[in-house]
Amino acid sequence: MAYRLSRLAPGSYDVLLNGVIIASLVRSGDTDNATWTGELLVDLRPAERPAPFTEMEHTFGSLEEARHWLGDAEIRDADIQSKI
């Protein structure tokens, strides 16, 4: 599975799996002591959740920790033209 993060705004990303948005990743708190939360957008039964999601929501201490958990997901800026 190939995850990619699409940057929407500072501290906010779409999480794409094979080109489909399946989750969000957002920063909470000040940048010095922020936490990052990845949350699936659709409430799936545990057996249907894409790995590594074992819960609907996971919390991380940094963006790098979340990226690594998602298989070292690539970060790209959102393509504004495709959303117009």
Stockholm file with secondary structure:
# STOCKHOLM 1.0

chainA/1-84         MAYRLSRLAPGSYDVLLNGVIIASLVRSGDTDNATWTGELLVDLRPAERPAPFTEMEHTFGSLEEARHWLGDAEIRDADIQSKI
#=GR chainA/1-84 SS CCEEEEEEETTEEEEEETTEEEEEEEEESCGGGCEEEEEESSCCCGGGSCTTCSSSEEEESSHHHHHHHTTSCEEEECCGGGGC
#=GC SS_cons        CCEEEEEEETTEEEEEETTEEEEEEEEESCGGGCEEEEEESSCCCGGGSCTTCSSSEEEESSHHHHHHHTTSCEEEECCGGGGC
//
